[in-house]
Amino acid sequence: MSATTNADISSRGRSAARALRSADTDLRDAALQAIATELEQNAAAILAANAEDVAAAVASNTAASLVDRLTLNDERLAALAQSVRDVAALPDPVGRIVEDRRLHNGLELSKICVPIGRVLVVYESRPNVTVDVAALCIKSGNVALLRGSAAAVRSNAVLGDTVRAGLVAVGLPADVVISIEGSRDDLGELVSDASTADIVVPRGGEALKDFLLEKSRIPVLAAAGGICHVYLDRDADAEMAVSITINAKVQRPGVCNAAETLLVHADRTDLLQPVLSALRDAGVELRGDERTRAAIDFEINAATDADWDAEYLDLILAVRVVDDLDAALDHIDLHSTGHSEAIVTDSLEASRAFTDGVDSACVYVNASTRFTDGGEYGMGAEVGNSTARLHVRGPIGLEALTTTKYVVIGNGQTRG
């Protein structure tokens, strides 16, 4: 069910939000269980639609890493259904009492978690986002307004219909999840109308985030690109340096928590040969500064200034030798998008300096940046990874999809 005009989106979204406010935890959880079952029962149609999207992407010479982001298979679809069940099993954030106290005048004041309302998510390529966002919104009592990309239009259509079938099966309105289509200009008009949604979340690259920040009159919760760094400290373990760097870059290079830049302490250029050799063997194109290129016995491309600000989303890695930890922090501060950064070190002092000094949403010590994910953090799924500071930072899970309201109970008090 796809919305057309802004007025249509606003009206249907508000109506569904009212209905959802009266749905208790059991009903919302039942909807999620029904959606998971529908995903499993409709697997053939979902995978067939996805195969068409993938074929179109390949025909248009889309990068392999981006095709991977687009691709669903039996294993990924089964994991998607399980993630919906995982969200259903989480505690309900709605109705949680944040504060409860009696005022001096006898009024009973409670501060309670409530849904934000209508959550508009604009996302690129990855069809799993359709289900992840829908599940989190349903669990937290929000209407999901989903605007996917043309690259996944067939996949998103079938997944959206599958989710809505689960909603209807338990008696909830199909409009709890509304799909939105249209051009870039249509998106600009949509977000310029503050009545269409209560918050908008971009899940894509920095260009998408910048577009929405420029055009939107709806509050924007930025969950966009990741120029993520791995720093190999002076006290880094050599074996760990190789395994973490390989995982951060190679496991899924087309996602936002993949590493894009490797920084190496000047006293540990001995690490460059084994680490970069392993990366080269894994098919990674390396772009290094002068000191990096001088420390290895094979040729790699020279890095340019543009490489330090590049989110490749591909098997490409920029490599730089830095004088020390402070120089690494300086580089990250200048070039990071604030997503995820990692240090490899055996030094407690260095790890503390790194976690204190890095101003990013997620900071790792001796672990891969690839762990930045709502599912990995025990949230079931995520809307995206916020690089903003208000009102949430890091993976956007259930708690981040709520706000608060005050309920005040009296027995006839008036203010003098």
matplotlib code that plots the C-alpha trace (Angstrom):
import matplotlib.pyplot as plt

x = [0.0, 1.8, 0.9, 0.6, 0.1, 1.5, -2.0, -2.7, 0.4, -0.4, -4.1, -3.4, -0.4, -2.3, -5.2, -3.0, -1.1, -4.3, -5.2, -1.8, -1.8, -4.7, -2.9, -1.4, 2.0, 0.4, -1.3, 1.8, 3.9, 1.3, 1.7, 5.4, 5.0, 2.5, 5.0, 7.8, 5.5, 4.4, 8.1, 8.7, 5.6, 6.1, 9.9, 9.6, 7.9, 10.3, 13.4, 12.0, 11.4, 14.8, 16.4, 14.9, 16.4, 19.8, 19.7, 18.9, 21.8, 24.2, 23.1, 23.8, 27.3, 26.6, 29.6, 29.7, 29.7, 26.5, 24.9, 25.7, 23.8, 20.8, 20.9, 18.6, 18.9, 17.4, 19.9, 19.4, 15.6, 15.5, 17.7, 15.3, 12.3, 14.2, 15.2, 11.4, 10.9, 13.8, 12.2, 9.0, 10.8, 12.3, 10.7, 8.1, 9.5, 6.0, 4.5, 7.8, 7.8, 10.9, 10.1, 7.3, 7.0, 4.7, 5.0, 4.8, 1.2, 0.1, 0.0, 1.2, 3.6, 4.8, 7.1, 6.2, 7.7, 5.4, 5.8, 7.3, 4.3, 5.1, 8.7, 9.8, 12.9, 14.6, 17.0, 19.2, 19.5, 19.1, 15.7, 16.1, 15.6, 11.9, 11.4, 13.8, 12.2, 8.7, 9.4, 11.0, 8.2, 5.4, 7.0, 7.4, 4.0, 5.0, 3.7, 6.5, 6.7, 9.1, 10.8, 13.2, 15.4, 14.6, 17.3, 15.2, 11.8, 10.5, 11.9, 10.6, 7.1, 6.8, 8.3, 6.0, 2.9, 4.2, 4.5, 1.0, -0.5, 0.9, -0.6, -4.0, -4.0, -4.1, -6.5, -4.2, -4.5, -2.4, -1.4, 0.8, 3.4, 3.0, 5.3, 6.2, 7.5, 8.6, 11.4, 14.1, 12.0, 9.0, 11.1, 12.1, 8.5, 7.6, 10.1, 9.4, 5.8, 6.1, 2.7, 3.7, 5.9, 7.2, 10.8, 12.8, 15.8, 18.2, 19.8, 22.3, 25.3, 26.3, 24.7, 21.3, 21.8, 22.9, 19.9, 17.5, 19.2, 18.8, 15.3, 13.5, 11.1, 10.7, 13.3, 16.1, 17.9, 21.0, 21.9, 24.1, 27.6, 30.5, 34.1, 35.3, 38.9, 41.1, 44.2, 47.1, 48.8, 52.4, 51.4, 49.2, 49.3, 50.4, 47.9, 45.0, 46.0, 45.6, 42.4, 40.6, 41.7, 40.6, 37.2, 36.6, 37.3, 36.5, 33.6, 31.0, 32.7, 29.5, 28.0, 28.4, 30.4, 33.1, 36.6, 37.6, 41.0, 43.8, 46.1, 49.4, 51.7, 55.1, 56.8, 54.9, 55.4, 56.5, 52.8, 52.2, 53.7, 51.6, 48.4, 48.5, 49.6, 46.6, 44.3, 45.8, 45.3, 41.6, 41.2, 41.5, 42.8, 45.3, 46.0, 48.9, 50.8, 54.5, 55.6, 53.2, 54.5, 58.1, 57.5, 56.3, 57.9, 55.1, 53.6, 50.3, 48.6, 49.5, 46.8, 45.5, 43.9, 40.5, 41.1, 41.0, 37.4, 36.1, 33.4, 34.3, 31.7, 34.0, 37.2, 39.3, 41.3, 43.3, 46.4, 48.4, 51.3, 50.8, 53.4, 51.6, 48.2, 47.6, 48.2, 45.7, 43.1, 43.8, 43.2, 40.0, 38.7, 39.3, 38.0, 35.6, 31.8, 31.4, 30.3, 32.7, 36.4, 38.7, 42.1, 44.2, 46.5, 47.6, 48.0, 45.3, 46.6, 46.3, 42.9, 41.6, 43.1, 41.5, 38.0, 38.1, 39.6, 37.5, 34.2, 32.2, 29.0, 30.8, 34.4, 36.1, 39.1, 40.5, 37.3, 36.1, 34.0, 31.6, 29.9, 28.1, 24.7, 21.5, 21.2, 24.7, 24.0, 21.0, 18.4, 16.9, 17.4, 18.1, 16.6, 20.1, 23.2, 22.9, 25.9, 23.9, 23.9, 20.1, 18.2, 20.2, 23.6, 24.6, 22.3, 18.7, 16.6, 13.3, 14.2, 15.3, 11.9, 10.1, 9.8, 8.1, 5.1, 4.1, 0.9, -0.2, -2.9, -4.6, -7.6, -8.8, -5.7, -5.6, -2.7, -2.7]
y = [0.0, 3.1, 6.6, 9.3, 12.9, 14.5, 15.1, 11.4, 10.4, 12.8, 11.7, 8.0, 8.2, 10.2, 7.8, 4.7, 6.3, 6.8, 3.2, 2.0, 4.0, 1.8, -1.4, -3.1, -4.9, -8.3, -7.1, -5.5, -8.5, -10.7, -8.6, -9.1, -12.9, -12.8, -10.8, -13.2, -16.1, -14.2, -13.6, -17.3, -18.3, -15.6, -16.4, -17.5, -14.3, -12.1, -13.8, -13.7, -9.9, -9.4, -11.4, -9.0, -6.0, -7.7, -8.5, -4.9, -3.7, -6.1, -5.0, -1.4, -2.2, -1.5, -2.2, -5.7, -4.4, -2.5, -5.5, -7.4, -4.8, -5.3, -9.1, -11.3, -15.1, -17.9, -17.4, -13.6, -13.9, -16.4, -14.1, -11.3, -13.2, -14.2, -10.5, -9.7, -12.4, -11.0, -7.6, -9.1, -10.7, -7.4, -5.4, -2.9, 0.7, 2.2, 3.1, 2.8, 5.3, 7.4, 9.5, 9.3, 11.7, 13.7, 17.5, 19.9, 20.8, 17.2, 16.6, 13.2, 13.7, 10.9, 11.1, 8.3, 6.9, 7.2, 6.7, 9.5, 9.0, 8.8, 7.9, 8.6, 6.6, 7.3, 4.5, 3.3, -0.1, -2.5, -4.1, -5.6, -2.1, -2.3, -5.1, -3.9, -0.4, -1.7, -4.2, -1.6, 1.0, -1.5, -2.7, 0.9, 2.0, 4.1, 4.4, 3.6, 5.7, 3.9, 5.6, 3.1, 3.5, 2.7, 0.0, -2.2, -1.1, -4.7, -6.1, -3.3, -3.6, -7.3, -6.9, -4.0, -6.0, -9.0, -6.8, -5.3, -8.8, -9.6, -6.4, -7.1, -10.7, -9.5, -6.7, -3.7, -1.2, -1.8, 1.9, 1.3, 0.7, 3.1, 2.8, 5.9, 6.2, 9.1, 11.1, 13.0, 16.2, 14.4, 13.5, 17.2, 18.2, 15.5, 16.5, 20.2, 19.6, 19.3, 17.7, 14.4, 13.0, 13.6, 12.7, 11.7, 9.4, 9.1, 5.7, 6.0, 8.1, 11.6, 13.0, 11.8, 13.2, 16.6, 16.6, 16.0, 18.5, 21.1, 20.4, 19.1, 21.0, 17.7, 17.1, 15.0, 12.3, 11.8, 8.1, 8.2, 7.5, 6.0, 6.9, 4.5, 4.1, 1.3, 2.5, 0.1, 1.5, 1.1, -1.7, -3.6, -7.4, -8.4, -11.2, -9.1, -6.3, -8.5, -10.2, -7.0, -5.0, -7.8, -8.2, -4.4, -4.0, -7.2, -9.0, -6.7, -3.7, -2.1, -1.3, 1.8, 0.2, -1.1, 0.5, 3.0, 4.2, 2.3, 4.4, 2.9, 4.2, 5.2, 2.8, -0.1, 0.1, -3.6, -4.3, -2.9, -5.8, -8.6, -6.5, -5.0, -8.3, -10.0, -7.2, -7.4, -11.2, -10.5, -8.3, -4.9, -2.0, -0.1, 3.6, 4.6, 7.7, 8.0, 6.3, 3.4, 2.8, 2.9, 0.3, -2.6, -4.6, -4.3, -1.5, 0.2, 3.3, 6.7, 8.1, 11.6, 14.1, 13.0, 9.5, 10.5, 11.8, 8.9, 6.4, 3.8, 1.2, -1.1, -3.2, -0.1, 1.1, 4.3, 3.7, 6.3, 6.2, 8.6, 9.8, 8.7, 8.3, 12.0, 12.3, 9.4, 11.3, 14.4, 12.6, 11.0, 14.2, 15.9, 13.2, 10.9, 11.1, 10.2, 6.6, 4.0, 3.9, 1.1, 0.9, -2.3, -2.1, -4.0, -0.7, 0.2, 3.8, 4.0, 2.4, 4.9, 7.8, 6.6, 6.0, 9.4, 11.2, 9.9, 11.8, 9.2, 7.2, 3.9, 3.3, -0.1, -1.5, -4.6, -5.3, -4.7, -1.7, -4.2, -4.8, -1.4, -2.9, -2.9, -6.7, -7.2, -4.8, -6.9, -4.5, -7.0, -4.6, -0.9, 1.9, 3.1, 4.3, 7.9, 10.1, 13.0, 14.1, 14.7, 12.8, 9.6, 8.5, 5.1, 2.3, 3.5, 0.9, 0.8, 3.3, 5.8, 5.6, 6.9, 10.3, 11.3, 13.0, 14.1, 12.8, 14.8, 13.6, 15.9, 16.1, 19.6, 21.6, 25.1, 27.4, 30.6]
z = [0.0, -1.3, -0.3, -2.9, -1.8, 1.4, 2.6, 2.1, 4.0, 6.9, 7.2, 7.0, 9.3, 12.0, 11.9, 12.2, 15.0, 17.0, 16.5, 17.5, 20.7, 21.9, 21.0, 24.1, 24.2, 23.6, 20.4, 19.0, 19.8, 18.1, 15.0, 15.0, 15.4, 12.5, 10.4, 11.0, 9.9, 6.8, 5.9, 6.0, 4.1, 1.5, 1.0, -2.6, -3.7, -1.7, -3.1, -6.7, -6.4, -4.9, -7.7, -10.2, -8.3, -8.1, -11.8, -12.6, -10.4, -12.0, -15.5, -14.6, -13.4, -9.8, -7.5, -6.1, -2.5, -3.2, -4.9, -1.7, 0.3, -2.0, -2.0, 0.0, 0.2, 2.2, 5.1, 5.2, 5.0, 7.8, 9.9, 9.1, 10.3, 13.5, 14.1, 14.1, 16.7, 18.7, 18.7, 19.9, 22.8, 24.0, 26.9, 25.7, 26.1, 25.9, 29.3, 31.2, 34.1, 34.0, 37.0, 39.6, 42.5, 44.7, 44.4, 47.4, 46.5, 46.5, 42.8, 41.6, 38.7, 36.4, 33.4, 31.0, 27.8, 24.8, 21.1, 18.9, 16.6, 12.8, 11.9, 8.4, 7.3, 4.0, 3.1, 0.2, -1.3, 1.6, 1.6, 5.1, 6.4, 5.4, 7.9, 10.6, 10.8, 10.6, 13.5, 15.7, 15.0, 15.7, 18.9, 20.1, 19.0, 16.1, 12.5, 10.0, 6.9, 4.6, 1.6, 0.0, -3.1, -6.7, -6.6, -4.2, -5.4, -6.2, -2.9, -0.8, -2.4, -1.6, 1.9, 2.7, 1.6, 3.7, 6.8, 6.3, 5.9, 9.4, 10.8, 9.3, 10.5, 14.1, 13.6, 13.3, 10.5, 7.4, 7.5, 10.6, 7.8, 4.8, 1.8, -0.1, -3.6, -5.8, -7.2, -5.4, -6.0, -4.5, -1.4, -1.1, -1.1, 1.4, 4.0, 3.5, 4.9, 8.6, 8.9, 7.2, 10.0, 13.5, 12.7, 9.7, 9.7, 6.7, 6.4, 3.7, 2.7, 3.7, 0.5, 1.6, 5.1, 3.8, 1.4, 4.2, 6.6, 3.9, 2.8, 5.8, 8.1, 10.0, 12.7, 11.3, 13.2, 11.2, 10.7, 7.6, 6.3, 8.1, 7.5, 10.1, 11.3, 12.7, 14.6, 15.2, 18.3, 19.3, 21.7, 19.2, 19.1, 15.6, 15.1, 16.4, 14.1, 11.1, 12.1, 13.2, 10.2, 7.8, 9.4, 9.6, 5.9, 4.2, 5.8, 4.3, 2.7, 1.5, 4.9, 7.0, 9.8, 7.6, 8.0, 5.4, 6.8, 8.6, 10.8, 12.1, 14.8, 13.4, 15.8, 14.4, 10.7, 11.0, 11.1, 7.7, 5.7, 7.3, 7.5, 4.0, 2.5, 4.0, 2.8, -0.7, -0.8, 0.2, -2.9, -1.2, -3.2, -1.0, -1.1, 1.2, 2.2, 1.6, 4.9, 4.3, 0.8, 2.0, 4.7, 2.5, -0.3, -2.9, -4.8, -3.8, -5.0, -3.5, -1.3, -2.0, 0.4, -1.0, 0.3, 3.9, 3.4, 1.3, 2.2, -0.4, 0.5, -1.5, -1.2, -1.0, 2.1, 2.8, 4.9, 6.8, 9.3, 12.1, 14.6, 17.7, 19.4, 19.5, 15.8, 15.2, 17.3, 15.3, 12.0, 13.3, 14.6, 11.2, 8.9, 10.7, 10.3, 13.9, 13.3, 14.6, 15.4, 16.8, 18.5, 18.6, 21.7, 24.7, 26.6, 29.1, 29.1, 25.3, 25.2, 27.8, 25.9, 22.7, 24.1, 25.9, 22.9, 20.1, 19.6, 17.7, 18.4, 18.9, 20.0, 20.2, 21.9, 20.4, 18.4, 14.9, 13.9, 12.3, 15.6, 15.4, 14.8, 16.8, 16.4, 17.7, 20.6, 21.7, 20.3, 17.9, 15.0, 14.3, 12.4, 11.7, 13.5, 14.7, 14.3, 15.8, 19.4, 19.9, 21.0, 20.5, 19.4, 18.1, 17.0, 17.0, 18.8, 20.7, 23.4, 20.8, 19.2, 22.3, 23.8, 27.1, 28.4, 31.9, 33.5, 36.6, 38.9, 41.4, 43.7, 42.9, 43.2, 41.7, 41.4, 43.4]

ax = plt.figure().add_subplot(projection="3d")
ax.plot(x, y, z, "-o")
ax.set_aspect("equal")
plt.show()
